[in-house]
Amino acid sequence: MSNYYNRNAARLFEKYRSLDPEELHARWLQHLPRKPGMALDVGAGSGRDAGWLAQKGWEVIAVEPAQALLELGKKATGSSAVIWIDDRLPELANLQTYRKKFSLILVSGVLMHLSGPERIVAMQTLAGFMAEKSILVITLRQGPDSDERNFYQVSADEIVQFTGKKDLSVEVGNSVPDDLGRDDVVWQTIVVKNSDTGTTSLP
């Protein structure tokens, strides 16, 4: 899968950065912990979200498996407090060596790349990186892809069932249209909470 992102890195970089993260993530921002801390952006791509979080005062680790995208993202966030790591789900093996816990973990448009068994491992991995009073934000893409990629369809129920087995709470948002205007694509935001973050409900 990384081959596709490496071959098309320049085009995807421009496409991803054409979206305003403040608007794109407006549906879950009320859950953002009041005090910035350590943040993890998994599948960081162009660095759009990692740079945005850094500007808000977060210390960000950005994980990206496609080397060409990683280099573009690293250059774009060069003046921000962002550490880039070549790594991938489900294990995030390289990140494990940092021994960090995160108050915010963002996994935007990533899980559809993983098979069912891989997603089980990925959720275990992500939960293990959650600090006390932290949130894990997952955005799920639903719909076909027209670009050379075969996506798995991931249900929000799958995330809900996982959290039910852990000491975690979950709030599932409604499906919304694609911000890039693709008629056959919708997105759903899921916020997983570890303990009480003192925030309001997801609309």
FIKOLVO-893056 format. One line per field, with one value per atom (N, C-alpha, C, O): residue number from 1; atom name; x, y, z. Coordinates in steps of 0.2 Angstrom, whole numbers, always signed. Layout:
BEGIN
vexlum = [NUM ...] $
voke = [CA ...] $
X = [X ...] $
Y = [Y ...] $
Z = [Z ...] $
//
This chain:
BEGIN
vexlum = [1 1 1 1 2 2 2 2 3 3 3 3 4 4 4 4 5 5 5 5 6 6 6 6 7 7 7 7 8 8 8 8 9 9 9 9 10 10 10 10 11 11 11 11 12 12 12 12 13 13 13 13 14 14 14 14 15 15 15 15 16 16 16 16 17 17 17 17 18 18 18 18 19 19 19 19 20 20 20 20 21 21 21 21 22 22 22 22 23 23 23 23 24 24 24 24 25 25 25 25 26 26 26 26 27 27 27 27 28 28 28 28 29 29 29 29 30 30 30 30 31 31 31 31 32 32 32 32 33 33 33 33 34 34 34 34 35 35 35 35 36 36 36 36 37 37 37 37 38 38 38 38 39 39 39 39 40 40 40 40 41 41 41 41 42 42 42 42 43 43 43 43 44 44 44 44 45 45 45 45 46 46 46 46 47 47 47 47 48 48 48 48 49 49 49 49 50 50 50 50 51 51 51 51 52 52 52 52 53 53 53 53 54 54 54 54 55 55 55 55 56 56 56 56 57 57 57 57 58 58 58 58 59 59 59 59 60 60 60 60 61 61 61 61 62 62 62 62 63 63 63 63 64 64 64 64 65 65 65 65 66 66 66 66 67 67 67 67 68 68 68 68 69 69 69 69 70 70 70 70 71 71 71 71 72 72 72 72 73 73 73 73 74 74 74 74 75 75 75 75 76 76 76 76 77 77 77 77 78 78 78 78 79 79 79 79 80 80 80 80 81 81 81 81 82 82 82 82 83 83 83 83 84 84 84 84 85 85 85 85 86 86 86 86 87 87 87 87 88 88 88 88 89 89 89 89 90 90 90 90 91 91 91 91 92 92 92 92 93 93 93 93 94 94 94 94 95 95 95 95 96 96 96 96 97 97 97 97 98 98 98 98 99 99 99 99 100 100 100 100 101 101 101 101 102 102 102 102 103 103 103 103 104 104 104 104 105 105 105 105 106 106 106 106 107 107 107 107 108 108 108 108 109 109 109 109 110 110 110 110 111 111 111 111 112 112 112 112 113 113 113 113 114 114 114 114 115 115 115 115 116 116 116 116 117 117 117 117 118 118 118 118 119 119 119 119 120 120 120 120 121 121 121 121 122 122 122 122 123 123 123 123 124 124 124 124 125 125 125 125 126 126 126 126 127 127 127 127 128 128 128 128 129 129 129 129 130 130 130 130 131 131 131 131 132 132 132 132 133 133 133 133 134 134 134 134 135 135 135 135 136 136 136 136 137 137 137 137 138 138 138 138 139 139 139 139 140 140 140 140 141 141 141 141 142 142 142 142 143 143 143 143 144 144 144 144 145 145 145 145 146 146 146 146 147 147 147 147 148 148 148 148 149 149 149 149 150 150 150 150 151 151 151 151 152 152 152 152 153 153 153 153 154 154 154 154 155 155 155 155 156 156 156 156 157 157 157 157 158 158 158 158 159 159 159 159 160 160 160 160 161 161 161 161 162 162 162 162 163 163 163 163 164 164 164 164 165 165 165 165 166 166 166 166 167 167 167 167 168 168 168 168 169 169 169 169 170 170 170 170 171 171 171 171 172 172 172 172 173 173 173 173 174 174 174 174 175 175 175 175 176 176 176 176 177 177 177 177 178 178 178 178 179 179 179 179 180 180 180 180 181 181 181 181 182 182 182 182 183 183 183 183 184 184 184 184 185 185 185 185 186 186 186 186 187 187 187 187 188 188 188 188 189 189 189 189 190 190 190 190 191 191 191 191 192 192 192 192 193 193 193 193 194 194 194 194 195 195 195 195 196 196 196 196 197 197 197 197 198 198 198 198 199 199 199 199 200 200 200 200 201 201 201 201 202 202 202 202 203 203 203 203] $
voke = [N CA C O N CA C O N CA C O N CA C O N CA C O N CA C O N CA C O N CA C O N CA C O N CA C O N CA C O N CA C O N CA C O N CA C O N CA C O N CA C O N CA C O N CA C O N CA C O N CA C O N CA C O N CA C O N CA C O N CA C O N CA C O N CA C O N CA C O N CA C O N CA C O N CA C O N CA C O N CA C O N CA C O N CA C O N CA C O N CA C O N CA C O N CA C O N CA C O N CA C O N CA C O N CA C O N CA C O N CA C O N CA C O N CA C O N CA C O N CA C O N CA C O N CA C O N CA C O N CA C O N CA C O N CA C O N CA C O N CA C O N CA C O N CA C O N CA C O N CA C O N CA C O N CA C O N CA C O N CA C O N CA C O N CA C O N CA C O N CA C O N CA C O N CA C O N CA C O N CA C O N CA C O N CA C O N CA C O N CA C O N CA C O N CA C O N CA C O N CA C O N CA C O N CA C O N CA C O N CA C O N CA C O N CA C O N CA C O N CA C O N CA C O N CA C O N CA C O N CA C O N CA C O N CA C O N CA C O N CA C O N CA C O N CA C O N CA C O N CA C O N CA C O N CA C O N CA C O N CA C O N CA C O N CA C O N CA C O N CA C O N CA C O N CA C O N CA C O N CA C O N CA C O N CA C O N CA C O N CA C O N CA C O N CA C O N CA C O N CA C O N CA C O N CA C O N CA C O N CA C O N CA C O N CA C O N CA C O N CA C O N CA C O N CA C O N CA C O N CA C O N CA C O N CA C O N CA C O N CA C O N CA C O N CA C O N CA C O N CA C O N CA C O N CA C O N CA C O N CA C O N CA C O N CA C O N CA C O N CA C O N CA C O N CA C O N CA C O N CA C O N CA C O N CA C O N CA C O N CA C O N CA C O N CA C O N CA C O N CA C O N CA C O N CA C O N CA C O N CA C O N CA C O N CA C O N CA C O N CA C O N CA C O N CA C O N CA C O N CA C O N CA C O N CA C O N CA C O N CA C O N CA C O N CA C O N CA C O N CA C O N CA C O N CA C O N CA C O N CA C O N CA C O N CA C O N CA C O N CA C O N CA C O N CA C O N CA C O N CA C O N CA C O N CA C O N CA C O N CA C O N CA C O N CA C O N CA C O N CA C O N CA C O N CA C O N CA C O] $
X = [+4 +0 +4 +3 +10 +14 +17 +18 +17 +20 +15 +18 +9 +4 +5 +5 +6 +7 +14 +15 +19 +25 +25 +28 +22 +21 +17 +19 +13 +8 +9 +4 +15 +16 +15 +11 +17 +16 +9 +7 +5 -2 -6 -10 -4 -8 -6 -11 +0 +2 -2 -4 -3 -7 -14 -17 -17 -24 -25 -30 -21 -22 -22 -25 -17 -16 -20 -20 -25 -30 -35 -40 -36 -41 -39 -33 -43 -42 -43 -49 -38 -39 -44 -47 -44 -49 -56 -60 -57 -64 -65 -70 -60 -60 -62 -65 -58 -59 -64 -64 -68 -72 -77 -79 -79 -83 -81 -85 -74 -72 -68 -65 -67 -63 -65 -61 -72 -74 -71 -72 -69 -66 -58 -55 -55 -48 -46 -49 -42 -40 -38 -35 -40 -39 -31 -29 -27 -20 -16 -16 -13 -9 -4 -1 -2 +3 +6 +7 +7 +9 +4 -1 +5 +0 +3 +9 +0 +2 -3 -9 +0 -3 -1 +4 -6 -4 -6 -12 -2 -3 -3 -8 +2 +2 +2 +0 +4 +3 +7 +13 +4 +7 +9 +12 +7 +9 +4 +6 -1 -6 -9 -8 -11 -14 -8 -9 -2 +3 +5 +7 +6 +8 +3 +5 -3 -9 -9 -10 -8 -8 -2 -2 +4 +10 +9 +11 +5 +4 -1 -1 -5 -9 -5 -8 +1 +5 +7 +10 +5 +6 +13 +15 +15 +22 +19 +16 +21 +18 +23 +29 +21 +25 +21 +15 +23 +20 +23 +29 +18 +20 +18 +12 +22 +20 +25 +31 +21 +25 +28 +32 +25 +27 +32 +31 +38 +44 +44 +46 +41 +40 +36 +37 +30 +26 +29 +28 +32 +35 +40 +40 +44 +49 +46 +48 +40 +36 +33 +34 +30 +27 +32 +31 +38 +43 +46 +47 +46 +49 +43 +45 +37 +32 +31 +29 +33 +32 +39 +40 +44 +51 +52 +56 +47 +48 +44 +43 +40 +35 +39 +43 +35 +38 +35 +31 +37 +35 +41 +45 +40 +45 +42 +37 +46 +43 +46 +52 +42 +45 +42 +36 +46 +44 +41 +45 +35 +32 +25 +22 +22 +15 +11 +14 +5 +0 +1 +2 -1 -4 +0 -2 +7 +11 +14 +16 +16 +20 +26 +27 +30 +36 +41 +44 +42 +47 +45 +50 +39 +36 +37 +38 +37 +37 +43 +43 +49 +55 +55 +60 +51 +50 +47 +48 +44 +40 +36 +37 +32 +28 +21 +18 +17 +10 +7 +11 +1 -1 -8 -12 -9 -15 -20 -26 -17 -22 -18 -12 -22 -20 -25 -31 -23 -27 -25 -20 -30 -30 -35 -41 -33 -38 -37 -32 -42 -42 -37 -33 -36 -30 -33 -31 -38 -40 -43 -42 -45 -48 -42 -44 -36 -30 -29 -25 -32 -30 -36 -42 -34 -38 -41 -39 -47 -50 -45 -45 -41 -36 -31 -29 -29 -24 -27 -24 -34 -37 -37 -37 -38 -39 -32 -32 -26 -20 -19 -16 -21 -20 -23 -21 -30 -33 -30 -30 -27 -24 -18 -16 -14 -8 -10 -7 -15 -17 -19 -17 -23 -25 -19 -20 -14 -8 -4 +0 -5 -2 -6 -4 -12 -16 -14 -14 -13 -12 -18 -24 -17 -23 -27 -23 -33 -37 -35 -34 -35 -33 -39 -44 -38 -43 -40 -34 -43 -41 -46 -52 -45 -49 -48 -43 -53 -53 -58 -64 -56 -61 -61 -56 -67 -68 -70 -75 -67 -70 -74 -72 -80 -84 -85 -87 -85 -86 -80 -75 -81 -76 -70 -71 -65 -59 -58 -59 -57 -56 -48 -47 -44 -37 -33 -27 -33 -28 -28 -23 -32 -32 -38 -44 -37 -43 -44 -40 -49 -50 -55 -59 -54 -58 -64 -62 -70 -75 -75 -76 -75 -74 -80 -82 -84 -90 -88 -83 -91 -91 -92 -89 -97 -98 -92 -92 -87 -81 -77 -75 -77 -73 -77 -74 -84 -88 -87 -86 -87 -86 -79 -79 -74 -67 -67 -65 -70 -70 -74 -72 -79 -83 -79 -81 -74 -69 -64 -60 -63 -58 -61 -67 -57 -60 -60 -56 -64 -64 -71 -75 -72 -79 -78 -73 -84 -84 -90 -95 -89 -94 -94 -88 -99 -99 -103 -109 -100 -104 -107 -106 -112 -115 -111 -106 -113 -109 -110 -115 -105 -105 -102 -98 -104 -101 -93 -90 -90 -83 -81 -84 -76 -74 -71 -70 -69 -66 -71 -70 -78 -83 -85 -88 -82 -83 -90 -91 -94 -101 -102 -107 -98 -99 -94 -94 -92 -88 -91 -93 -91 -94 -89 -85 -89 -84 -88 -93 -85 -88 -82 -77 -84 -79 -81 -87 -76 -77 -72 -66 -74 -70 -70 -75 -64 -63 -59 -54 -62 -59 -57 -60 -51 -48 -49 -46 -54 -56 -59 -61 -61 -65 -60 -56 -61 -57 -60 -58 -66 -70 -72 -72 -75 -77 -84 -87 -87 -94 -95 -90 -101 -103 -102 -102 -101 -100 -106 -111 -107 -113 -115 -120] $
Y = [-6 +0 +6 +11 +6 +12 +14 +19 +9 +10 +15 +19 +14 +19 +26 +31 +27 +33 +36 +42 +32 +34 +37 +42 +33 +35 +41 +45 +42 +48 +53 +57 +54 +58 +65 +68 +68 +75 +77 +82 +73 +74 +74 +78 +68 +67 +73 +75 +75 +80 +86 +89 +88 +94 +94 +98 +88 +86 +87 +90 +83 +83 +90 +92 +94 +101 +106 +112 +104 +109 +109 +114 +105 +105 +109 +108 +112 +116 +111 +109 +110 +105 +107 +103 +114 +117 +115 +114 +115 +114 +106 +104 +103 +96 +92 +87 +94 +91 +94 +93 +99 +103 +98 +100 +92 +88 +85 +82 +85 +82 +87 +85 +93 +98 +99 +101 +98 +100 +95 +95 +89 +84 +85 +81 +89 +90 +92 +97 +89 +91 +98 +101 +101 +108 +110 +116 +106 +107 +103 +97 +106 +103 +98 +100 +92 +88 +84 +87 +78 +74 +71 +69 +72 +70 +65 +66 +60 +55 +56 +55 +57 +57 +51 +51 +46 +40 +40 +42 +39 +40 +47 +50 +51 +58 +61 +67 +57 +59 +66 +66 +71 +78 +82 +87 +79 +83 +89 +93 +89 +95 +95 +100 +89 +89 +89 +92 +86 +86 +94 +96 +97 +104 +109 +113 +107 +111 +110 +115 +104 +102 +105 +108 +105 +109 +116 +119 +119 +126 +128 +133 +123 +123 +122 +122 +120 +119 +112 +111 +107 +100 +98 +101 +94 +90 +84 +79 +84 +79 +74 +76 +68 +63 +61 +59 +61 +60 +53 +52 +48 +42 +41 +42 +39 +38 +33 +33 +28 +23 +24 +21 +29 +30 +35 +41 +33 +38 +44 +49 +44 +50 +55 +61 +53 +57 +60 +65 +55 +57 +63 +68 +62 +68 +74 +80 +74 +80 +83 +89 +79 +81 +84 +89 +81 +83 +90 +94 +91 +97 +103 +108 +101 +106 +108 +113 +103 +105 +106 +106 +108 +109 +114 +113 +119 +124 +122 +126 +117 +115 +110 +106 +109 +104 +97 +94 +94 +88 +83 +85 +77 +72 +67 +64 +65 +61 +54 +53 +49 +42 +38 +38 +34 +29 +23 +19 +22 +16 +15 +19 +10 +8 +4 +0 +4 +0 -7 -7 -13 -13 -13 -11 -14 -14 -8 -7 -3 +3 +1 +4 -4 -6 -1 -1 +3 +8 +13 +16 +15 +20 +17 +20 +10 +7 +9 +9 +10 +11 +18 +19 +22 +29 +29 +33 +24 +23 +29 +31 +31 +37 +35 +30 +39 +39 +46 +51 +46 +52 +54 +49 +60 +63 +63 +63 +63 +64 +59 +60 +55 +50 +51 +51 +53 +54 +49 +48 +45 +40 +42 +39 +46 +48 +45 +46 +41 +38 +33 +32 +29 +24 +17 +12 +15 +9 +5 -1 +8 +5 +1 -3 +3 -1 -8 -12 -9 -15 -20 -19 -26 -32 -33 -29 -37 -38 -40 -36 -45 -47 -42 -41 -38 -32 -27 -24 -26 -20 -22 -17 -28 -30 -29 -26 -30 -29 -21 -19 -18 -11 -7 -3 -9 -6 -8 -3 -14 -15 -11 -8 -10 -6 +2 +5 +4 +11 +12 +17 +8 +8 +8 +12 +4 +4 +11 +12 +15 +21 +27 +33 +26 +31 +32 +28 +39 +41 +41 +40 +42 +44 +50 +55 +50 +56 +58 +64 +53 +54 +53 +50 +55 +53 +50 +52 +45 +42 +44 +42 +48 +50 +46 +46 +43 +38 +41 +42 +42 +44 +38 +36 +36 +30 +32 +36 +30 +32 +26 +20 +27 +22 +24 +30 +19 +20 +17 +16 +16 +13 +18 +24 +16 +20 +19 +14 +25 +25 +25 +25 +25 +25 +19 +20 +14 +8 +5 +1 +7 +4 +0 +2 -5 -9 -8 -10 -5 -3 -8 -11 -10 -13 -9 -3 -11 -7 -9 -14 -3 -4 -1 +5 -5 -2 +1 -2 +6 +9 +4 +4 -1 -6 -10 -12 -11 -14 -11 -14 -4 +0 +0 -1 +0 +0 -6 -6 -12 -18 -19 -22 -16 -16 -12 -15 -6 -2 -5 -4 -9 -13 -18 -20 -20 -25 -22 -25 -15 -11 -6 -5 -3 +2 +9 +13 +9 +15 +16 +12 +23 +25 +27 +28 +27 +29 +32 +31 +37 +41 +41 +42 +39 +39 +44 +45 +48 +53 +50 +45 +55 +53 +53 +57 +49 +50 +56 +59 +59 +66 +65 +61 +70 +70 +71 +73 +69 +69 +77 +80 +79 +86 +88 +93 +82 +83 +83 +83 +82 +82 +76 +76 +70 +64 +61 +60 +60 +58 +51 +50 +47 +40 +39 +33 +44 +43 +47 +53 +44 +47 +46 +41 +50 +49 +49 +52 +45 +45 +45 +42 +50 +51 +47 +47 +44 +40 +43 +43 +45 +47 +42 +40 +39 +34 +38 +41 +37 +41 +36 +31 +38 +34 +39 +44 +37 +41 +47 +48 +52 +58 +64 +66 +66 +72 +78 +84 +78 +85 +88 +94 +85 +88 +86 +82 +89 +88 +82 +79 +81 +75 +77 +82 +71 +72 +73 +69 +78 +79 +74 +74] $
Z = [+0 +0 +0 -3 +3 +4 -3 -5 -8 -15 -18 -22 -17 -20 -18 -22 -11 -8 -10 -11 -11 -13 -21 -22 -25 -32 -33 -37 -29 -29 -24 -23 -21 -15 -16 -12 -22 -23 -24 -21 -28 -29 -23 -21 -19 -12 -7 -4 -7 -3 -4 +1 -10 -12 -10 -7 -11 -10 -3 -1 +1 +9 +12 +16 +9 +12 +10 +12 +5 +2 +7 +7 +12 +17 +24 +26 +26 +33 +39 +40 +42 +48 +53 +56 +54 +59 +57 +62 +51 +48 +48 +50 +45 +44 +51 +51 +56 +63 +68 +74 +65 +69 +73 +79 +71 +74 +81 +85 +82 +88 +92 +98 +90 +94 +101 +105 +102 +109 +114 +120 +111 +115 +117 +121 +113 +114 +121 +124 +124 +131 +132 +127 +137 +138 +138 +135 +141 +141 +136 +136 +131 +126 +130 +135 +127 +129 +124 +118 +124 +119 +114 +117 +108 +103 +98 +96 +96 +91 +85 +85 +79 +72 +68 +66 +68 +64 +57 +56 +53 +46 +44 +41 +46 +46 +39 +38 +34 +27 +26 +26 +24 +22 +28 +27 +34 +40 +41 +46 +38 +39 +46 +49 +49 +55 +61 +66 +59 +64 +65 +71 +60 +60 +64 +68 +62 +65 +73 +77 +75 +82 +86 +91 +82 +85 +86 +91 +81 +82 +88 +90 +90 +96 +102 +108 +102 +108 +109 +115 +105 +106 +104 +99 +108 +106 +102 +105 +95 +91 +88 +86 +88 +85 +79 +80 +73 +67 +64 +63 +63 +60 +53 +52 +48 +41 +38 +39 +35 +32 +25 +23 +21 +15 +15 +17 +13 +14 +10 +12 +4 +0 +3 +3 +6 +9 +16 +18 +19 +25 +24 +28 +19 +17 +16 +18 +12 +11 +17 +18 +21 +27 +32 +35 +32 +37 +35 +39 +28 +26 +27 +29 +27 +28 +35 +37 +40 +47 +50 +56 +46 +48 +54 +58 +54 +59 +65 +70 +65 +71 +75 +73 +81 +86 +84 +88 +78 +76 +75 +71 +78 +77 +72 +73 +67 +62 +62 +63 +62 +62 +57 +55 +54 +49 +52 +55 +52 +56 +53 +49 +55 +53 +58 +62 +57 +61 +57 +51 +61 +67 +73 +79 +72 +79 +81 +87 +76 +78 +81 +87 +78 +82 +83 +89 +79 +80 +85 +89 +85 +90 +97 +102 +98 +105 +108 +114 +104 +108 +111 +115 +109 +113 +120 +124 +121 +128 +130 +135 +125 +127 +127 +125 +131 +132 +129 +130 +126 +123 +125 +126 +126 +128 +122 +123 +116 +110 +105 +103 +102 +96 +91 +92 +85 +79 +74 +72 +72 +67 +61 +62 +57 +52 +45 +42 +43 +37 +36 +31 +41 +41 +42 +38 +46 +48 +42 +42 +36 +30 +27 +22 +28 +25 +28 +26 +34 +38 +38 +37 +37 +37 +44 +49 +45 +52 +57 +62 +56 +61 +63 +68 +58 +59 +63 +67 +62 +66 +73 +77 +74 +81 +85 +90 +82 +84 +85 +89 +79 +79 +85 +88 +86 +92 +99 +103 +99 +106 +106 +111 +101 +100 +102 +107 +99 +100 +108 +111 +110 +117 +122 +127 +120 +124 +125 +129 +120 +119 +123 +123 +125 +128 +135 +139 +136 +143 +147 +145 +154 +158 +155 +153 +155 +153 +146 +145 +142 +135 +130 +132 +124 +119 +112 +111 +109 +103 +98 +99 +93 +88 +81 +79 +79 +73 +68 +70 +62 +57 +52 +49 +51 +46 +39 +39 +34 +27 +25 +26 +22 +20 +12 +10 +8 +1 -3 +0 -10 -14 -15 -14 -18 -20 -27 -30 -31 -38 -40 -46 -35 -36 -36 -34 -37 -36 -29 -28 -25 -18 -17 -19 -13 -11 -3 +1 -1 +6 +9 +6 +15 +19 +22 +24 +22 +25 +33 +35 +36 +44 +47 +46 +51 +54 +61 +65 +63 +70 +75 +81 +74 +79 +81 +87 +76 +78 +83 +88 +83 +88 +94 +100 +94 +100 +104 +110 +100 +103 +107 +112 +104 +107 +113 +118 +113 +119 +125 +131 +123 +128 +132 +138 +129 +132 +137 +140 +136 +139 +144 +144 +148 +153 +149 +151 +143 +139 +137 +137 +136 +133 +126 +124 +123 +115 +114 +116 +109 +106 +99 +96 +95 +88 +85 +87 +80 +77 +71 +68 +68 +62 +56 +56 +50 +44 +41 +41 +38 +35 +28 +26 +23 +17 +16 +21 +11 +10 +9 +5 +12 +12 +5 +3 +1 -5 -11 -17 -9 -14 -17 -22 -15 -18 -16 -10 -21 -19 -16 -12 -18 -15 -9 -7 -6 +0 +6 +5 +12 +18 +23 +23 +29 +34 +41 +42 +46 +52 +57 +57 +62 +68 +74 +76 +77 +83 +88 +87 +94 +99 +105 +108 +106 +112 +118 +117 +124 +129 +135 +136 +137 +143 +149 +150 +153 +159 +157 +151 +161 +160 +158 +162 +152 +149 +151 +149 +154 +156 +150 +150 +145 +139 +137 +141 +132 +130 +125 +123 +123 +119 +112 +110 +108 +101 +97 +99 +93 +89 +84 +81] $
//
